[in-house]
Amino acid sequence: MKFLLISPKNRTVYNFRGDLIKAIIARGYEVIVTGPDQTDVDKIEALGARFVEIPMNKTGTSILGDLKYCKRLKQLMKQEKPDVTLGYTVKPVIYGAIAAKAAKVKNINGMVTGGGYTFTAKTMKAKVLGIIVRTLYKLGFKRTDHIIFQNPDDLDEFCQRKLAKRNKCYVVNGSGVNMSHFEPAPMPEKPAFFMLSRLLKSKGVEEYLRAARKVKENYPDANFYLLGKYETTMQDAVAKETVEAYINDGIIERFEETSDVRPYYEKCSVYVLPSYREGTPRTVLEAMAMGRPIITTDTNGCRETVKDGESGYLVPVGNSDQLAERMEAFLKDPASIEQMGKQSVALCREKFEVGRVNGEMLKIMNI
């Protein structure tokens, strides 16, 4: 039996799907993984999977490039004859399903890990791209046997827009988190807030920066950390100059991407993600597992990760003033940090532990 995982980026394979791959191998399957380049192939192969490079521009809009990607996937499937396929994120879901149907794969699965740029941005370009993406989703979903969403709001929206049939749709609690790897850690001596994200407007980076400046005026001892790389190809990238201004003013400290994010969660008291929309944010799950209370937005995917007022706070999308208020609430009542952090761990164990989530995934995919 063969399982083909169609990935948009190699790093997400071992970071987000590693435990799933191991669980599928344990069921007796050979796992093949496609990725766009040769980055970190050794880490994918260390999971027990076989890797095949199929170039793909995740954010590109070239029709010819996408057709070439779909053709290469079809060729691979005809050669390998997988019993089950799973694609995640837009292009692997759409073109993976089209290729799999053409190659006569019997069990075709797609995972929607969030709406993305075309569902959140309001520019004319985003609206045009949104029409194209939704049309392609319809084509892909017609060929998909099981469509897996990471929160109920996305499932409802995709069905209401008639992009997918409800009888094919399922919800799991994100990608799950390995709670043996991410474990509760002691709080730092000084109060600190942390955000880990690609530096995009849709992730709420600008709101985090503005809130940090406001809080810092009243609580100069509070620390604010940001981990993420500067984006150059994304439509809603936050300009490097914007972030550097806050760094130069001593408002935040920024860190580069790393292979082990646990020390950065340990540095913080509270984890913050003011995203405009998510599938289920993996960074929030990691912070929960490490005993950190959460401040995130009351929107798709994010609201599932917090019991408002118990394990953290929910704030409106795009509202840096309310974000600052909730940060200050923790600073006014430091004892609540430890208390809410314990509630975060309990909620994580109840809903997001990776074994529980992967069990649901395997059941949906009939593995």
C-alpha positions as CSV (number, residue, x, y, z in Angstrom):
1,M,0.0,0.0,0.0
2,K,1.3,3.5,-0.9
3,F,0.4,6.9,0.5
4,L,1.3,10.1,-1.4
5,L,1.6,13.3,0.5
6,I,1.6,16.4,-1.8
7,S,3.3,19.3,0.0
8,P,3.8,23.0,-0.8
9,K,7.0,23.4,1.2
10,N,9.5,20.8,2.6
11,R,9.7,22.4,6.0
12,T,6.0,21.9,6.6
13,V,6.4,18.2,6.0
14,Y,8.6,17.4,9.0
15,N,7.3,20.3,11.2
16,F,3.6,19.8,10.7
17,R,3.0,16.3,9.2
18,G,5.9,14.3,10.7
19,D,3.8,12.5,13.3
20,L,1.1,11.8,10.7
21,I,3.7,10.3,8.4
22,K,5.0,8.0,11.2
23,A,1.4,7.0,12.0
24,I,0.7,6.0,8.4
25,I,3.9,4.1,8.1
26,A,3.0,2.2,11.3
27,R,-0.2,1.1,9.5
28,G,1.9,-0.6,6.9
29,Y,2.0,2.0,4.1
30,E,5.0,3.2,2.1
31,V,4.9,7.0,2.2
32,I,6.1,9.1,-0.7
33,V,6.3,12.9,-0.2
34,T,6.5,15.5,-3.0
35,G,8.0,18.9,-2.4
36,P,9.1,21.9,-4.5
37,D,12.9,21.7,-4.0
38,Q,15.7,19.8,-2.2
39,T,15.6,21.8,1.1
40,D,15.9,19.6,4.2
41,V,15.2,16.3,2.2
42,D,17.2,14.5,4.8
43,K,14.7,15.5,7.5
44,I,11.8,14.1,5.5
45,E,13.7,10.9,4.7
46,A,14.5,10.5,8.4
47,L,10.7,10.1,9.0
48,G,10.8,7.0,6.9
49,A,9.3,8.6,3.8
50,R,10.7,8.7,0.2
51,F,11.0,12.1,-1.4
52,V,10.3,13.2,-4.9
53,E,11.0,16.8,-6.0
54,I,8.2,18.4,-8.1
55,P,8.9,22.1,-8.6
56,M,6.0,24.4,-7.7
57,N,5.7,28.2,-7.1
58,K,3.4,28.4,-4.1
59,T,2.4,32.0,-4.6
60,G,3.0,32.3,-8.4
61,T,0.1,33.0,-10.8
62,S,1.6,31.4,-14.0
63,I,-1.0,29.2,-15.6
64,L,1.6,27.4,-17.6
65,G,3.6,26.8,-14.4
66,D,0.6,25.4,-12.7
67,L,-0.3,23.1,-15.6
68,K,3.3,21.8,-15.6
69,Y,3.0,21.1,-11.9
70,C,-0.2,19.2,-12.4
71,K,1.2,17.2,-15.3
72,R,4.3,16.2,-13.2
73,L,2.0,15.1,-10.3
74,K,-0.1,13.0,-12.8
75,Q,3.1,11.4,-14.2
76,L,4.3,10.5,-10.7
77,M,1.0,9.0,-9.7
78,K,0.8,6.9,-12.8
79,Q,4.3,5.6,-12.1
80,E,3.8,5.0,-8.4
81,K,0.1,4.1,-8.3
82,P,-0.6,5.3,-4.8
83,D,-3.6,3.9,-3.0
84,V,-4.2,7.2,-1.1
85,T,-3.2,10.8,-1.7
86,L,-3.4,13.9,0.5
87,G,-2.6,17.4,-0.6
88,Y,-2.6,20.4,1.7
89,T,-2.7,24.2,0.9
90,V,-4.2,25.6,-2.2
91,K,-2.2,24.2,-5.2
92,P,-1.5,20.7,-3.8
93,V,-5.2,20.4,-2.9
94,I,-6.4,21.5,-6.3
95,Y,-3.9,20.1,-8.7
96,G,-3.2,17.1,-6.5
97,A,-6.9,16.1,-6.8
98,I,-7.1,16.8,-10.6
99,A,-3.9,14.7,-11.2
100,A,-5.0,11.9,-8.9
101,K,-8.4,11.6,-10.6
102,A,-6.7,11.5,-14.0
103,A,-4.3,8.8,-12.7
104,K,-7.3,6.8,-11.4
105,V,-6.4,7.0,-7.7
106,K,-9.2,5.5,-5.6
107,N,-8.8,7.5,-2.4
108,I,-8.2,11.3,-2.9
109,N,-8.0,13.6,0.1
110,G,-7.4,17.4,0.5
111,M,-6.8,19.4,3.6
112,V,-7.7,23.1,3.7
113,T,-5.3,24.8,6.1
114,G,-7.0,28.2,6.0
115,G,-8.6,30.6,3.6
116,G,-5.4,32.5,2.9
117,Y,-4.7,35.8,1.2
118,T,-7.5,35.7,-1.4
119,F,-10.1,35.3,1.4
120,T,-8.8,38.1,3.6
121,A,-7.3,40.8,1.4
122,K,-9.6,43.5,0.0
123,T,-7.5,44.8,-3.0
124,M,-8.7,44.4,-6.5
125,K,-5.9,42.0,-7.3
126,A,-7.0,39.8,-4.4
127,K,-10.6,39.9,-5.5
128,V,-9.7,38.8,-9.0
129,L,-7.4,36.0,-7.7
130,G,-10.1,35.0,-5.3
131,I,-12.5,34.3,-8.2
132,I,-9.9,32.2,-9.9
133,V,-8.9,30.3,-6.7
134,R,-12.5,29.6,-5.9
135,T,-13.2,28.3,-9.4
136,L,-10.2,26.0,-9.2
137,Y,-11.3,24.8,-5.7
138,K,-14.6,23.7,-7.2
139,L,-12.8,21.7,-9.9
140,G,-10.4,20.1,-7.4
141,F,-13.1,19.3,-4.8
142,K,-15.3,17.6,-7.4
143,R,-12.5,15.1,-7.7
144,T,-11.8,14.8,-4.0
145,D,-13.3,12.0,-1.9
146,H,-12.7,13.6,1.6
147,I,-12.1,17.3,2.3
148,I,-10.6,18.0,5.7
149,F,-11.0,21.4,7.3
150,Q,-9.2,22.7,10.4
151,N,-12.1,24.6,11.8
152,P,-15.9,24.6,11.4
153,D,-16.1,28.2,10.2
154,D,-14.1,27.4,7.1
155,L,-16.1,24.3,6.4
156,D,-19.4,26.3,6.6
157,E,-18.0,29.1,4.4
158,F,-16.7,26.7,1.7
159,C,-20.1,24.9,1.6
160,Q,-22.1,28.1,1.7
161,R,-20.1,29.3,-1.3
162,K,-20.9,26.0,-3.0
163,L,-17.2,25.2,-3.4
164,A,-17.6,21.8,-1.7
165,K,-20.4,19.4,-0.9
166,R,-21.0,19.0,2.8
167,N,-21.2,15.2,2.7
168,K,-17.5,15.1,1.7
169,C,-16.4,17.5,4.4
170,Y,-14.9,16.8,7.8
171,V,-13.2,18.9,10.6
172,V,-10.1,18.1,12.6
173,N,-8.5,20.2,15.2
174,G,-5.6,21.6,13.1
175,S,-2.4,19.6,12.6
176,G,-2.2,18.8,16.3
177,V,0.9,19.2,18.5
178,N,3.3,16.7,20.0
179,M,2.9,17.4,23.7
180,S,6.0,15.3,24.5
181,H,8.1,17.6,22.4
182,F,6.4,20.8,23.5
183,E,6.1,20.6,27.3
184,P,5.2,23.2,30.0
185,A,8.2,25.4,30.9
186,P,8.8,27.9,33.8
187,M,7.8,31.5,33.2
188,P,10.5,34.1,32.7
189,E,11.3,36.6,35.5
190,K,10.1,39.6,33.5
191,P,6.8,39.8,31.7
192,A,7.2,39.2,28.0
193,F,5.0,38.8,24.9
194,F,5.9,36.8,21.8
195,M,4.6,36.5,18.3
196,L,6.0,33.9,15.8
197,S,4.8,34.4,12.2
198,R,5.7,35.2,8.7
199,L,5.9,39.0,8.6
200,L,2.6,39.5,6.8
201,K,-0.2,42.0,7.3
202,S,-2.8,39.2,7.4
203,K,-1.0,37.7,10.3
204,G,-1.6,40.8,12.4
205,V,2.1,41.8,12.6
206,E,1.3,45.5,12.3
207,E,-1.3,45.3,15.1
208,Y,1.2,43.5,17.3
209,L,3.8,46.3,16.7
210,R,1.4,49.1,17.4
211,A,0.0,47.4,20.5
212,A,3.6,46.8,21.7
213,R,4.4,50.5,21.4
214,K,1.3,51.5,23.3
215,V,1.9,49.0,26.2
216,K,5.6,49.9,26.4
217,E,4.7,53.5,27.2
218,N,2.9,52.4,30.3
219,Y,5.1,49.3,31.2
220,P,8.6,50.0,30.0
221,D,9.9,46.7,31.6
222,A,7.7,44.5,29.5
223,N,9.5,42.7,26.7
224,F,8.1,42.1,23.2
225,Y,9.6,39.5,20.9
226,L,8.9,38.7,17.2
227,L,10.3,35.7,15.3
228,G,9.9,35.5,11.5
229,K,11.5,36.3,8.2
230,Y,10.9,39.2,6.0
231,E,8.8,38.3,3.0
232,T,9.6,39.5,-0.4
233,T,7.1,37.7,-2.7
234,M,3.9,37.9,-0.7
235,Q,1.3,40.5,-1.7
236,D,0.6,41.5,1.9
237,A,4.2,41.5,3.2
238,V,5.0,44.0,6.0
239,A,7.9,46.2,4.8
240,K,11.2,45.6,6.5
241,E,11.5,49.3,7.2
242,T,8.3,49.2,9.2
243,V,9.5,46.4,11.5
244,E,13.1,47.9,11.8
245,A,11.6,51.2,13.0
246,Y,10.1,49.4,16.1
247,I,13.4,47.5,16.6
248,N,15.4,50.7,16.5
249,D,13.1,52.4,19.0
250,G,13.6,49.5,21.4
251,I,10.0,48.4,21.3
252,I,10.6,44.8,20.1
253,E,13.4,42.3,19.6
254,R,13.3,40.2,16.4
255,F,14.7,36.8,15.8
256,E,15.3,34.8,12.6
257,E,13.7,31.5,11.7
258,T,15.1,28.6,13.6
259,S,14.8,24.8,13.7
260,D,13.8,24.7,17.3
261,V,11.3,27.4,18.5
262,R,10.9,26.1,22.1
263,P,13.5,28.4,23.7
264,Y,11.5,31.4,22.3
265,Y,8.3,30.2,23.8
266,E,10.2,29.8,27.1
267,K,11.3,33.4,26.9
268,C,7.7,34.7,26.9
269,S,4.9,34.9,29.4
270,V,2.1,35.3,26.9
271,Y,1.8,34.2,23.3
272,V,0.1,36.6,20.8
273,L,-1.2,36.0,17.3
274,P,-3.6,38.8,16.0
275,S,-4.1,37.0,12.7
276,Y,-7.0,37.9,10.3
277,R,-7.8,34.2,9.7
278,E,-6.2,30.8,10.1
279,G,-6.9,27.1,9.6
280,T,-5.8,26.3,13.2
281,P,-2.6,28.2,14.0
282,R,0.2,25.7,14.8
283,T,2.2,28.3,16.7
284,V,-0.7,28.9,19.1
285,L,-0.9,25.1,19.8
286,E,2.8,24.9,20.5
287,A,2.5,27.9,23.0
288,M,-0.5,26.3,24.6
289,A,1.4,23.0,25.1
290,M,4.2,24.9,26.8
291,G,1.8,26.5,29.3
292,R,1.4,30.0,27.8
293,P,-1.9,31.9,27.9
294,I,-2.9,33.1,24.5
295,I,-4.1,36.4,23.0
296,T,-5.5,35.9,19.5
297,T,-8.4,37.1,17.3
298,D,-12.0,36.2,17.3
299,T,-11.9,34.8,13.8
300,N,-11.8,31.6,11.8
301,G,-9.4,29.0,13.3
302,C,-8.1,31.3,16.0
303,R,-11.2,31.4,18.2
304,E,-11.1,27.6,18.5
305,T,-7.8,27.8,20.5
306,V,-8.9,30.0,23.4
307,K,-11.5,29.9,26.2
308,D,-12.0,33.6,26.4
309,G,-11.2,34.9,29.9
310,E,-10.0,31.4,31.0
311,S,-7.0,30.4,28.9
312,G,-6.4,33.8,27.4
313,Y,-8.3,36.5,25.5
314,L,-10.0,36.9,22.1
315,V,-9.8,40.4,20.5
316,P,-11.4,41.8,17.3
317,V,-9.4,41.5,14.0
318,G,-7.4,44.6,13.2
319,N,-7.9,46.3,16.6
320,S,-4.5,47.1,18.1
321,D,-6.1,49.2,20.9
322,Q,-8.0,46.2,22.3
323,L,-4.9,44.0,21.8
324,A,-3.0,46.4,24.0
325,E,-5.7,46.4,26.6
326,R,-5.5,42.7,26.9
327,M,-1.8,42.7,27.1
328,E,-2.0,45.2,29.9
329,A,-4.6,43.1,31.7
330,F,-1.9,40.4,32.2
331,L,0.6,43.0,33.4
332,K,-1.9,44.4,35.9
333,D,-2.6,40.9,37.2
334,P,0.6,38.8,36.8
335,A,-0.9,35.9,38.8
336,S,-3.4,35.3,35.9
337,I,-0.5,34.4,33.6
338,E,0.3,31.2,35.4
339,Q,-3.3,30.4,36.0
340,M,-4.4,30.9,32.4
341,G,-1.3,29.1,31.2
342,K,-2.5,25.9,33.0
343,Q,-5.8,26.2,31.3
344,S,-4.1,26.5,28.0
345,V,-2.3,23.2,28.6
346,A,-5.5,21.5,29.7
347,L,-7.4,22.7,26.5
348,C,-4.5,21.6,24.3
349,R,-4.5,18.1,25.8
350,E,-8.2,17.9,25.4
351,K,-8.5,19.0,21.8
352,F,-5.1,19.3,20.0
353,E,-2.8,16.5,21.1
354,V,-1.3,15.2,17.9
355,G,-2.2,11.5,18.5
356,R,-5.8,12.4,18.9
357,V,-5.9,14.6,15.8
358,N,-4.0,12.0,13.7
359,G,-6.4,9.3,14.8
360,E,-9.2,11.4,13.3
361,M,-7.2,12.0,10.1
362,L,-6.6,8.3,9.6
363,K,-10.3,7.5,10.2
364,I,-11.4,10.1,7.7
365,M,-9.0,8.9,5.0
366,N,-9.9,5.2,5.7
367,I,-6.4,4.3,6.6
